[in-house]
Amino acid sequence: MSSGSQTSKTAQTGTKAETSGHDGGRRREAGFVAFVGAGPGDENLLTLRGAHLLARADVVVLDQQAFGALLHHCSPHVKVVDIADETGAVSLKAVQEAKAGCRVVRVCAGDPGFFSSVSEEVAACAKADVEFEIVPGVPPATAVLTYAGIAPAVSVPEFRVVDAGQVADWSAHAAFDGTLVIYNGIAEAVPIAKALVAAGRPDTTPVAVTQSGTTTEQYTVVSSLGRLAPDLKHAGIAEPALMVVGDAVTGRDRLSWFENKPLFGWRVLVPRTKEQSAGLSEQLRSYGAVPEEVPTISVEPPRTPQQMDRAIKGLVTGRYEWVAFTSANAVKAIREKFDEYGLDARAFAGLKVAAVGEATAKALVEFGVKPDLVPVGEHSSEGLLAEWPPYDSMLDPINRVLLPRADIATETLIAGLTELGWECDDVTAYRTVRAAPPPAPIREAIKGGGFDAVLFTSSSTVRNLVGIAGKPHNVTVIAVIGPQTAKTAEEFGLRVDIMADKPSASALAAALAEYGAKQRQAALAAGDVPRRPSQTRRGARRRAK
């Protein structure tokens, strides 16, 4: 088999190379190196092949600061070699790991075929007789322009991509009548513009410079060759950035979509754990926001387990007619106790189950339990009570309800159920304690106006955030999930700007997006440049588009 065939076979299987020896046994051969293009910046633009190889990698070599987000595709046991601060000997590390029989993924910026610096590493693999594969990435030359609302080859005759560092004479490009995309040229952008004009390109030729393309830090300056110097100076553009010259830039007003998202670039504080806020953060990202999770509470087991032990025994032996869950944490606490006793969701057979809201209901469904009652109206204890049936001795053989709750839960639900004729076993399923303060930069951003918005999903998140980090700055948009949370926020001197139309985290995020869209539209209608709330505070850096 030729070396090329071996490379193909190894790449297709994505496994360590093994072949049959003459004795019928198996022998282990050297591993391989896959040079995977990470794409232009947005981690979601990684190719399927790249994700496939990362999932099967034994070793990943990458600049962790730039591409660390891609590691979520990897196995928990993957070895990570961070080369953020290194300029040499990178290829040697990849070769050494491959020689030891490992599947190595070397993550490269953009597309390895576009002005990449990994050619020496590829050559080192070939020289060492290490099998390798080169996986193309989505090239910034097309992706960044698309995210900036520029179609480089739709209504123009040609499309040309150049590396500024490899161009000594710009006169040939000045005569080019199509779209000119320039890599690695921001430091020399003004001299390049002057050289193009001096060589005959009109100084009115449109130019766009996009920084941090395809990420929520993306920022585009639209100018002309003649105006580029003052416009870039005012904007403070830096690498990574692409420069585009040509009439295709004029279509940006019609085609721009990414930077026009309702919360584009908004830094949004989500005072919940990553586990609690995964769906909420993803929704915020779809609106263009940059969510940042800051836990305000820590969930711990009850101080003594006896109450929960008796509750589980009663649940299994038929002591209860209903089990009411007022949080996903309560579902988790019961589930963990079930695991401890070797039980599963079948233990709920014959029981009626209530959930206070969508998140709690989802946690139950994931456990294998479909709730019988989820309030249609307000997702709170009051909303649950409004729809809870009164006890009827003719219909209900048992009048007892199990309430596994937090240690700080209010008595509203117990009092209401008692009035409806039910007896309640109120059991502390978990304790909530205030989380440790976030790092100093986060605290400073909260108090100094570095966040554009904060989403409060309960009164406790208001109290705890203020307790561990201080009050959000007055320019920060305050969004709350419902009236009780709004009341608590106001008690702490916070101005409530947004309240969700229904008490769910998803509705809260949607309300913030609607608010952001209205703010943007109002600014444009007044002829102003839309600015994020954090950009309105005193001393904030302002950039004009």
C-alpha positions in Angstrom: 0.0 0.0 0.0 1.4 3.4 -0.9 1.8 6.1 1.8 -0.9 8.1 0.1 -3.3 5.2 0.5 -2.4 4.8 4.1 -3.1 8.5 4.8 -6.5 8.2 3.2 -7.4 5.0 5.1 -6.2 6.5 8.4 -8.1 9.7 7.8 -11.3 7.9 6.9 -11.3 5.7 10.0 -10.0 8.3 12.4 -8.4 5.6 14.5 -4.9 4.7 15.4 -3.3 2.8 12.6 -3.2 -0.9 13.1 -2.4 -3.7 10.6 -2.2 -7.4 10.7 1.2 -8.9 11.0 2.4 -12.2 9.4 1.7 -14.0 12.6 -2.0 -13.1 12.5 -1.6 -10.7 15.5 -2.1 -7.0 15.7 0.7 -4.5 15.8 0.5 -0.8 16.5 1.9 1.7 14.0 2.6 5.3 14.3 -0.3 7.7 14.7 -1.1 10.6 12.4 -1.5 14.4 12.5 -4.6 16.2 11.1 -4.1 19.9 10.4 -7.6 21.2 10.9 -8.7 24.6 9.8 -10.6 26.3 12.7 -12.4 28.7 10.4 -12.7 32.5 10.6 -13.6 32.9 14.3 -17.1 31.6 15.0 -16.7 28.2 16.6 -19.9 27.1 14.9 -18.2 27.4 11.5 -15.9 24.4 12.2 -16.4 21.8 9.5 -18.0 18.4 10.4 -14.7 16.7 9.5 -12.8 18.9 11.9 -15.3 18.2 14.7 -15.1 14.4 13.9 -11.3 14.4 14.2 -11.4 16.5 17.4 -13.8 14.0 19.0 -11.4 11.2 18.3 -8.1 13.0 19.1 -5.7 11.8 21.7 -3.7 15.0 21.5 -4.8 18.5 20.4 -2.2 21.1 19.6 -3.6 24.6 19.5 -3.5 28.2 20.6 -5.9 27.8 23.6 -6.6 31.5 23.9 -7.8 31.7 20.3 -9.4 28.3 19.8 -10.1 26.9 23.3 -13.8 26.9 22.6 -13.3 24.0 20.1 -12.1 21.7 22.9 -15.8 20.9 23.8 -15.7 18.6 20.8 -13.0 16.5 22.4 -13.0 13.6 24.8 -12.5 14.5 28.5 -9.2 12.6 28.5 -7.7 14.4 25.5 -4.2 15.8 26.1 -4.1 19.6 25.3 -0.8 21.2 24.1 -1.2 24.9 24.3 1.1 26.8 21.9 -0.3 30.3 22.6 3.1 31.7 23.7 5.3 29.7 21.4 6.7 30.5 18.0 8.9 27.5 17.3 9.2 23.7 17.8 5.4 23.2 17.3 5.8 20.7 14.5 8.2 18.7 16.7 5.6 18.3 19.4 3.0 17.0 16.9 5.5 14.6 15.3 6.6 13.3 18.7 3.0 12.6 19.8 2.2 10.9 16.4 5.3 8.8 16.6 4.1 7.6 20.0 1.0 6.3 18.3 -1.4 9.2 19.0 -4.1 10.7 16.9 -3.0 14.4 16.9 -5.1 17.3 15.8 -3.2 20.5 15.1 -5.8 23.4 15.0 -4.9 26.1 12.5 -6.3 29.5 12.0 -8.8 29.9 9.2 -8.0 27.6 6.3 -4.6 25.9 6.2 -4.5 26.5 2.5 -4.9 30.3 2.8 -1.6 32.0 3.8 -1.1 29.6 6.6 2.0 29.3 8.7 1.8 25.5 9.1 3.5 24.6 5.9 6.8 23.9 7.8 4.9 21.6 10.2 3.4 19.7 7.4 6.8 19.3 5.8 8.2 18.1 9.2 5.5 15.3 9.2 6.4 14.3 5.7 10.1 14.2 6.5 9.5 12.1 9.6 7.3 9.7 7.6 4.3 10.6 9.8 0.9 10.2 8.1 -1.0 13.5 7.9 -4.2 15.0 6.7 -5.1 18.6 5.9 -8.7 19.6 6.6 -9.8 22.8 5.0 -11.5 25.4 7.1 -14.1 28.0 6.2 -11.8 30.8 4.8 -12.1 34.2 6.3 -11.9 35.6 2.8 -15.5 34.5 2.2 -16.9 34.1 5.7 -15.9 37.4 7.2 -17.2 39.3 4.2 -20.5 37.4 4.4 -20.9 38.2 8.1 -20.1 41.8 7.2 -22.8 42.0 4.6 -20.5 42.0 1.6 -21.0 39.7 -1.3 -17.5 39.7 -3.0 -18.4 37.8 -6.1 -22.1 38.3 -6.8 -22.3 41.5 -8.9 -18.6 42.0 -9.6 -16.5 40.5 -12.4 -13.7 39.0 -10.3 -12.6 38.2 -6.8 -9.0 38.3 -5.7 -7.4 37.4 -2.3 -3.8 38.6 -1.4 -1.5 38.5 1.6 -0.3 42.0 2.2 3.0 40.7 3.4 3.7 39.1 0.1 2.9 42.1 -2.1 5.8 44.5 -3.0 4.1 46.4 -5.8 0.4 47.3 -5.6 0.1 48.7 -9.1 -1.1 45.4 -10.6 -3.9 45.3 -8.0 -4.8 48.9 -8.6 -5.8 48.0 -12.2 -7.9 45.1 -10.9 -11.6 45.8 -11.5 -13.1 43.2 -9.0 -13.2 42.7 -5.3 -9.8 42.8 -3.6 -9.5 41.0 -0.2 -6.4 41.7 1.7 -5.1 39.5 4.5 -2.6 40.7 7.2 -2.7 44.3 6.0 -4.2 46.4 8.8 -0.8 47.7 10.1 -0.1 48.9 6.5 -3.7 49.7 5.5 -3.2 53.4 5.0 0.1 53.0 2.9 -1.7 50.3 0.9 -4.6 52.6 0.2 -2.2 55.4 -0.9 -0.3 53.0 -3.1 -3.5 51.9 -4.8 -4.6 55.5 -5.4 -1.1 56.4 -6.7 -1.2 53.5 -9.1 -4.5 54.8 -10.6 -7.3 53.4 -8.4 -9.9 56.2 -7.8 -9.7 57.6 -4.2 -13.5 57.2 -4.0 -13.2 53.4 -4.3 -15.2 51.9 -1.4 -13.2 50.1 1.3 -14.4 48.1 4.3 -12.3 46.9 7.2 -13.7 44.2 9.5 -12.1 43.3 12.8 -12.7 40.0 14.6 -15.0 38.9 11.9 -17.8 36.3 12.5 -17.5 36.8 16.3 -19.6 39.0 18.6 -16.7 41.3 18.7 -17.0 42.0 15.0 -16.7 45.6 14.0 -16.7 47.0 10.5 -15.5 50.4 9.2 -16.8 51.5 5.8 -14.7 54.1 4.1 -13.0 54.9 0.8 -9.4 54.8 -0.3 -9.1 58.5 0.2 -10.8 58.7 3.6 -9.3 55.5 5.1 -6.6 57.1 7.2 -8.8 59.3 9.5 -11.6 56.7 9.6 -9.3 53.9 10.8 -7.5 56.2 13.3 -10.9 57.1 14.8 -12.0 53.4 14.9 -8.9 51.9 16.4 -9.0 48.7 14.3 -6.5 46.0 15.0 -5.7 42.4 13.9 -7.3 40.0 13.2 -9.0 42.0 10.5 -9.7 41.9 6.7 -9.5 44.7 4.3 -11.9 44.7 1.3 -11.6 47.1 -1.7 -14.2 47.4 -4.4 -17.8 48.1 -5.4 -19.0 45.0 -3.5 -18.7 47.1 -0.3 -21.6 49.3 -1.4 -24.1 46.4 -1.0 -23.5 46.3 2.8 -26.5 48.4 3.6 -28.8 45.8 2.0 -27.0 42.6 3.0 -25.6 43.3 6.5 -27.3 40.9 8.9 -24.9 39.8 11.6 -24.1 43.2 13.1 -27.8 44.1 12.9 -28.9 41.4 15.4 -30.9 43.0 18.2 -28.3 42.4 20.9 -25.2 42.4 18.8 -22.1 42.7 21.0 -24.2 43.2 24.2 -22.4 41.7 27.2 -25.2 40.1 29.2 -24.8 39.0 32.8 -26.6 35.7 33.6 -26.5 35.2 37.4 -26.9 31.4 37.2 -24.6 28.4 36.9 -23.5 27.1 33.5 -25.8 24.0 33.9 -28.8 26.2 34.7 -28.2 28.7 32.0 -27.1 26.6 29.0 -30.3 27.1 27.0 -30.7 30.7 28.0 -27.1 31.5 27.0 -27.6 29.8 23.6 -30.7 31.9 23.0 -28.9 35.1 23.9 -26.1 34.2 21.5 -28.7 33.8 18.7 -29.6 37.4 19.3 -25.9 38.4 19.0 -25.2 38.8 22.7 -22.2 37.7 24.7 -23.6 35.9 27.8 -21.5 35.6 30.9 -22.6 33.2 33.6 -21.9 34.2 37.2 -23.3 31.7 39.8 -24.9 33.5 42.7 -25.9 30.4 44.7 -24.4 27.1 45.5 -26.7 24.1 46.0 -25.7 21.7 48.8 -27.3 18.6 50.4 -29.4 19.0 53.6 -27.5 19.0 56.8 -29.1 15.7 57.9 -30.5 13.1 55.5 -33.2 11.6 57.7 -36.1 13.7 56.3 -35.3 12.9 52.7 -34.8 9.2 53.6 -38.3 9.1 55.2 -39.8 11.0 52.2 -38.4 8.5 49.7 -39.7 5.6 51.8 -43.1 7.2 52.0 -43.1 7.9 48.2 -42.4 4.2 47.5 -44.9 2.8 50.0 -47.9 4.9 48.9 -48.0 7.6 51.5 -48.6 10.4 49.0 -51.2 11.3 46.4 -49.1 14.2 44.9 -45.5 15.2 44.7 -44.9 18.9 43.9 -41.6 20.1 42.5 -40.9 23.9 42.8 -37.5 23.8 41.1 -35.2 21.8 38.9 -32.9 21.5 41.9 -35.6 19.6 43.8 -35.9 17.2 40.9 -32.2 16.7 40.9 -32.2 16.1 44.7 -34.9 13.4 44.4 -33.1 11.8 41.5 -29.9 11.6 43.4 -31.7 9.9 46.3 -33.3 7.5 43.9 -29.9 6.6 42.6 -28.7 6.0 46.1 -31.5 3.6 46.7 -31.4 1.9 43.3 -34.7 3.4 42.2 -35.8 5.0 39.0 -38.7 6.9 37.6 -41.0 3.8 37.9 -41.3 4.7 41.6 -43.6 7.5 40.6 -46.2 5.0 39.2 -49.7 5.9 40.6 -48.6 9.3 41.9 -49.6 12.7 40.5 -46.7 15.0 39.9 -46.8 18.8 39.7 -44.1 21.2 38.4 -44.0 24.9 39.0 -42.8 25.9 35.6 -41.2 24.9 32.3 -37.6 24.4 33.5 -38.8 22.1 36.3 -41.1 20.2 34.0 -38.2 19.7 31.6 -36.0 18.3 34.4 -38.8 15.8 35.3 -39.2 14.7 31.6 -35.5 14.1 31.4 -35.9 12.0 34.5 -38.6 10.0 32.7 -41.6 11.6 34.6 -44.3 13.5 32.7 -45.9 16.0 35.1 -49.6 16.0 35.5 -49.9 19.7 36.4 -47.8 22.6 35.1 -49.5 26.0 35.6 -50.5 27.6 32.3 -50.4 31.1 33.9 -47.8 32.4 36.3 -44.9 30.0 36.9 -44.8 30.4 40.7 -46.2 29.0 43.8 -49.2 31.3 43.4 -49.7 30.1 39.8 -49.5 26.5 40.9 -52.0 27.0 43.6 -54.4 28.8 41.2 -54.7 25.5 39.2 -54.3 23.0 42.0 -57.5 20.9 42.6 -59.0 20.9 46.1 -58.9 17.7 48.1 -62.0 15.5 47.4 -62.4 12.5 49.6 -64.5 10.8 47.0 -61.8 11.1 44.2 -58.6 11.2 46.2 -57.8 8.1 48.3 -54.9 9.9 50.0 -54.8 13.6 51.1 -51.1 14.0 51.5 -48.6 16.0 49.3 -44.8 15.7 49.3 -43.0 19.0 48.8 -39.2 18.5 48.4 -37.9 22.0 48.5 -35.0 24.4 49.3 -34.3 25.3 52.9 -35.2 29.0 52.1 -38.6 28.3 50.4 -41.5 30.4 51.4 -44.7 29.1 53.1 -47.1 30.3 50.4 -47.5 26.9 48.8 -48.0 25.0 52.1 -50.6 27.5 53.3 -52.5 27.4 50.0 -52.6 23.6 49.8 -53.7 23.4 53.4 -56.6 25.7 52.6 -57.5 23.4 49.7 -57.7 20.5 52.2 -54.4 18.8 51.6 -51.8 17.8 54.2 -48.2 18.6 53.3 -44.9 16.9 54.1 -42.5 19.8 53.7 -39.1 18.3 53.2 -35.7 20.1 52.9 -34.3 18.4 49.7 -31.4 20.8 49.4 -29.8 23.9 50.8 -28.9 27.0 48.9 -26.0 29.0 50.1 -24.5 32.2 48.6 -21.8 31.5 46.1 -18.3 32.9 46.4 -17.8 36.3 44.9 -16.8 36.3 41.2 -13.3 37.4 40.1 -12.4 41.0 40.6 -12.7 41.9 36.9 -16.3 40.7 36.9 -17.1 42.6 40.0 -15.6 45.8 38.5 -17.6 45.3 35.3 -20.8 44.9 37.2 -20.3 48.0 39.3 -18.6 50.0 36.6 -21.1 49.5 33.8 -19.1 47.0 31.8 -22.2 44.8 31.3 -25.0 46.0 29.0 -27.7 44.0 30.7 -28.4 41.6 33.6 -31.1 39.0 33.6 -32.7 38.3 37.0 -34.6 35.0 37.1 -35.6 35.1 40.7 -35.6 37.4 43.8 -32.7 35.3 45.2 -30.5 36.1 42.2 -31.0 39.8 42.9 -30.2 39.5 46.6 -27.2 37.2 46.1 -25.7 39.1 43.1 -25.8 42.4 45.0 -24.4 40.6 48.1 -21.4 39.0 46.3 -20.6 41.6 43.6 -22.4 44.8 44.3 -25.2 46.7 42.5 -25.1 46.9 38.7 -24.2 50.3 37.3 -27.2 52.6 36.4 -26.5 52.3 32.6 -27.0 48.5 32.8 -30.4 47.3 31.5 -32.2 45.4 34.3 -34.5 42.6 33.0 -36.6 40.6 35.5 -38.7 37.4 35.1 -41.8 38.6 37.0 -43.4 41.0 39.5 -41.9 39.5 42.6 -38.4 39.7 41.2 -39.1 43.3 40.0 -40.2 44.2 43.5 -37.0 42.8 45.0 -34.8 44.6 42.5 -36.5 47.9 43.3 -36.0 47.3 47.0 -32.3 47.2 46.2 -32.5 50.5 44.4 -32.4 49.0 40.9 -34.4 50.5 38.0 -36.3 47.7 36.2 -36.3 48.2 32.5 -37.8 45.0 31.2 -40.2 42.4 32.6 -41.0 39.2 30.7 -44.5 38.8 29.5 -44.5 35.3 31.1 -42.3 33.9 33.8 -39.8 31.9 31.9 -36.1 32.4 31.1 -36.8 32.1 27.4 -39.5 34.8 27.5 -37.1 37.0 29.5 -34.3 36.7 26.8 -36.9 37.4 24.1 -38.0 40.5 25.9 -34.5 41.8 26.2 -34.0 41.2 22.4 -37.1 43.1 21.6 -35.9 46.0 23.8 -32.5 46.0 22.1 -34.2 46.0 18.7 -36.3 49.0 19.6 -33.3 50.9 21.0 -31.4 50.2 17.8 -34.4 51.3 15.5 -34.9 54.5 17.6 -31.2 55.5 17.2 -31.2 54.8 13.4 -34.5 56.8 13.0 -32.9 59.7 14.8 -29.8 59.5 12.5 -27.6 58.3 15.3 -25.2 55.4 15.5 -26.7 52.6 17.7 -24.7 52.2 20.8 -24.8 49.5 23.5 -25.7 50.6 27.0 -22.2 50.2 28.3 -21.0 52.6 25.6 -23.1 55.4 27.1 -21.4 55.5 30.4 -18.9 58.3 31.1 -15.5 57.5 29.8 -16.6 54.6 27.5 -14.8 54.4 24.3 -17.0 55.4 21.3 -16.4 54.4 17.8 -18.4 55.8 14.8 -19.4 53.6 11.9 
